[in-house]
């Protein structure tokens, strides 16, 4: 059996008196006649698919992980020591709902990042982070507004 089809492009506009007709392609397919009836594959069992997963990468020794964690946390420890040495001024911290919400939101964001690092997938992390980030932003905006108003009043 021979199947033939032709593709034509027509380019026209309201201002053109006659549209341009362009023959783009002609396709002729020869399909051999088959003596066998086509097999109905939809009712037959499909072959089982077996997957080969990559072996997980080896983790570093516990001592190397502990040293790396210590090096990552070292700047925070240096910060706390320097604050204590310089006499950090924490007398201006306001105890209010917005202050607690903002600082609690920051701690929650850090906890979400730690959970992501420990194995929670990205989609769960983003969902949790979206809710916490909105609350942290609103509380932080209100906290900064109240601090600015207090400084303006002085």
C-alpha positions as CSV (number, residue, x, y, z in Angstrom):
1,X,0.0,0.0,0.0
2,X,1.2,3.5,-0.8
3,X,0.3,6.4,1.3
4,X,0.9,9.9,-0.2
5,X,0.4,13.2,1.5
6,X,1.3,16.8,0.5
7,X,2.0,19.8,2.7
8,X,1.1,23.2,1.5
9,X,1.8,26.6,3.1
10,X,-0.7,29.5,2.5
11,X,0.4,33.0,3.2
12,X,-2.2,35.7,3.0
13,X,-3.2,39.1,4.4
14,X,-6.3,41.4,4.1
15,X,-4.2,43.8,2.0
16,X,-3.0,41.1,-0.5
17,X,-5.3,40.6,-3.6
18,X,-4.5,36.9,-3.7
19,X,-2.9,34.5,-1.1
20,X,0.4,32.9,-1.9
21,X,0.2,29.1,-2.1
22,X,3.5,27.3,-1.6
23,X,4.1,23.5,-1.9
24,X,6.2,22.7,1.1
25,X,6.7,19.0,0.9
26,X,5.3,15.8,-0.6
27,X,5.6,12.5,1.4
28,X,5.2,9.1,-0.2
29,X,5.3,6.1,2.1
30,X,5.3,2.5,1.0
31,X,3.9,0.2,3.6
32,X,4.4,-3.5,2.8
33,X,1.4,-5.7,3.0
34,X,1.5,-8.1,5.9
35,X,0.0,-11.6,5.8
36,X,0.0,-11.9,9.6
37,X,-2.8,-10.3,11.6
38,X,-1.6,-7.6,14.0
39,X,-1.0,-8.9,17.5
40,X,-3.2,-7.3,20.2
41,X,-0.6,-6.3,22.7
42,X,-3.0,-4.6,25.0
43,X,-4.3,-7.9,26.5
44,X,-0.9,-9.6,26.8
45,X,1.3,-9.4,29.9
46,X,4.1,-6.9,29.5
47,X,7.6,-8.0,30.5
48,X,8.7,-7.1,34.0
49,X,10.9,-4.0,34.2
50,X,13.8,-4.3,36.6
51,X,15.7,-1.2,37.7
52,X,19.3,-1.1,38.7
53,X,19.9,1.6,41.2
54,X,23.3,3.2,41.7
55,X,25.1,2.1,44.9
56,X,25.1,5.0,47.5
57,X,28.3,6.8,47.9
58,X,30.4,5.9,50.9
59,X,30.3,8.3,53.8
60,X,33.5,9.7,55.3
61,X,34.8,8.4,58.6
62,X,33.0,9.7,61.8
63,X,36.2,11.6,62.9
64,X,36.4,13.6,59.7
65,X,32.7,14.5,59.9
66,X,33.1,15.6,63.5
67,X,36.1,17.8,62.6
68,X,34.3,19.3,59.7
69,X,31.2,20.0,61.9
70,X,33.4,21.6,64.5
71,X,35.1,23.8,61.8
72,X,31.7,24.9,60.6
73,X,30.5,25.8,64.1
74,X,33.7,27.5,65.1
75,X,32.7,31.0,63.7
76,X,29.6,31.0,65.8
77,X,31.6,30.1,68.9
78,X,34.1,32.9,68.0
79,X,31.1,35.3,67.6
80,X,29.7,34.5,71.0
81,X,33.2,34.8,72.7
82,X,33.7,38.2,71.0
83,X,30.3,39.4,72.1
84,X,31.1,38.4,75.7
85,X,34.5,40.1,75.5
86,X,33.3,43.3,73.9
87,X,30.2,43.5,76.1
88,X,27.3,43.1,73.7
89,X,24.5,45.5,74.4
90,X,21.4,43.4,74.8
91,X,19.6,45.9,77.0
92,X,17.6,47.2,74.0
93,X,16.0,43.8,73.2
94,X,12.2,44.2,73.4
95,X,10.2,41.4,74.8
96,X,7.1,41.5,72.6
97,X,5.1,39.2,70.4
98,X,6.8,40.5,67.3
99,X,10.3,40.0,68.9
100,X,9.6,36.5,70.0
101,X,8.0,35.7,66.6
102,X,11.0,37.1,64.7
103,X,13.7,35.4,66.7
104,X,11.7,32.2,66.9
105,X,11.2,32.3,63.1
106,X,15.0,32.7,62.6
107,X,15.5,29.6,64.8
108,X,12.9,27.7,62.9
109,X,14.5,28.6,59.6
110,X,17.8,27.3,60.9
111,X,16.1,24.1,62.1
112,X,14.5,23.6,58.6
113,X,17.9,24.0,57.0
114,X,19.4,21.4,59.4
115,X,16.5,19.0,58.6
116,X,17.2,19.5,54.9
117,X,20.9,18.8,55.4
118,X,20.0,15.6,57.4
119,X,17.8,14.2,54.6
120,X,14.4,15.9,54.2
121,X,13.6,16.4,50.5
122,X,13.6,19.8,48.9
123,X,9.8,20.0,48.3
124,X,9.0,19.5,52.0
125,X,11.7,22.0,52.9
126,X,10.3,24.6,50.6
127,X,6.8,24.1,51.9
128,X,7.9,24.5,55.5
129,X,10.2,27.4,54.7
130,X,7.5,29.3,52.9
131,X,5.2,29.4,55.9
132,X,7.9,30.2,58.4
133,X,9.4,32.8,56.2
134,X,6.1,34.8,55.9
135,X,5.6,34.8,59.7
136,X,9.3,35.8,60.2
137,X,9.1,38.6,57.7
138,X,5.9,40.0,59.2
139,X,7.2,39.8,62.8
140,X,10.5,41.3,61.7
141,X,8.8,44.2,59.9
142,X,6.7,44.9,62.9
143,X,9.7,44.7,65.3
144,X,11.8,47.0,63.2
145,X,8.9,49.5,62.9
146,X,8.6,49.5,66.7
147,X,12.3,50.0,67.2
148,X,12.3,52.9,64.7
149,X,9.3,54.5,66.5
150,X,11.0,54.1,69.9
151,X,14.2,55.8,68.6
152,X,12.1,58.6,67.0
153,X,10.3,59.2,70.2
154,X,13.6,59.7,72.1
